[in-house]
Amino acid sequence: MRSLFKYLLVLLFFIILACKKNDPEKDDSEKDYYFVEVIGRGMDCGDTFLVRFQEEDEARVNKYLEHSNAYFPVFYANNLPEEFKHEGWGLKVTLHKCNPGELPLCTAWGPGYGHICIESVEKINEELHE
């Protein structure tokens, strides 16, 4: 009887683990998309470009940040592929929380823009503002 109880307890444990959400990552149909404008190369983080989010996205973007961003809506865009580094381009991006290895070394010369990490990117148009 005791071994049956132990067996059922272990089985219940595995059922609970299997039903639990493993990761807050969403599938593509549930991803948050953001529309950004490429501003240009930042002044103090090497080849990292700056992007500008839309003002209404502030609360949604904040969930990807470790600290507050005093310069919202402008961020350094880590992982932005070379082919999208064109000033004025409009992009549709998804984000993920930055890992320590993704953050470039920066000086303290320019404004202390926050960093966001690009997960996927797609070009919308070549010039958002003319």
N, C-alpha and C positions, 0 to 999 in steps of 0.2 A: 504494500500500500504506500509506504514511504517513497519507494523508487518511482511509482506512478506519479506521485505528487511532484517529485523533483523533475521528472520528465515533462509534465504539464507546465511547470514553472519555467523551464528552459524554453519550451515551445512558445509560451506566452511572451517571453522576452524577445525572441526572434520575430514574432509577429508584430510586436510593437516597434521594433527597429525597422522592419520592412515598410511599415505604414508611415513612419516619420519622414518628413521632408528632409532630404539629404543636404540640399544646398539652396540658397535663395536665388540662384541663377534661374532665369526665365528662358522659355523657348522663344524662338524668333517672333512668334505671333504676339508675345506679351512684352517685348523689349520696349523701353522708353527711347524714343527717337527725339533728337534735338536738331534744330536748324541753326547753323552757325555761319558766321562770315569770317574768312581768313583775313586777319589784319596785316600780318607780315612777320618778319623775323624778330624775335625778342632781342633785347639789348644785352642780357647777361646770362643766358643759358645755352650758349653754343648755337646749334642749328635748330633749336626748338622754336616753332612758330606760335604766334598768339592767335586766338580765335575769340570772337565776340558772340555770346549767347543772346537770346531774346530776353528782355527784362522779366517777362512772365514765367520764365523757366527757373527762377532762382530757387524756389523751394524744392523742385524736383532735382536740380543739380546738387544741392547741398547734401543729399544722401550719399554722394560719391566722395565727399571731402572729409578729411580728418580734422581740419580746422576751418574756422570761418574765413571768408575771402572778402577783404575790405575793398577789393577792386572789381567786384562783380559788375558787369557781366563778362569781363576779360580774363582769360586763362591762358597759361602755357598748355599747348596740346601735345602731350607725350604720345608717341606711337603714330603720329600723323605721317602716312606714307609720302615719299618724295613727290609723287605725281600730283598730290593735292596741295602742295606748298606754293600757292599762287595767290598773291594779294588780291582781295576783292571777290574771290570765289565764294559761292554759296555751297555749303555742304550739309548733308543729312548724316548725323553720327549717332552711334550708341556708345555708351561709356561703361567702364568697370572701375572698381576701386583700385587705386594705384598700389602696386607692390613696391617695397623699398628699392629694388633693383631697377625699376623703370624710371626712377627720378634722376634727371641729369644733374651734374654738378653745376651750380650757379654762383655767380659773384653777387655782391650786394650793390652793384652800381645803379641799377634801374629800380623801378617800382617793384614791390614784392608781390607780383601776381601769383595766384594759386596755380596748382597743377591739376589737370584732369587727364585721364588716360583713355585714349580712343580704343574702342573694341572693333568697330566697323565704321566705314565711311563710304559715302556715295556722293558724287557731284550732282548738284541740282542745276546750277547755272554758272557761267563764268564771271559774271559781275552782278553783285547784289545791289550795290550803290554806284551810281554813275556820277 
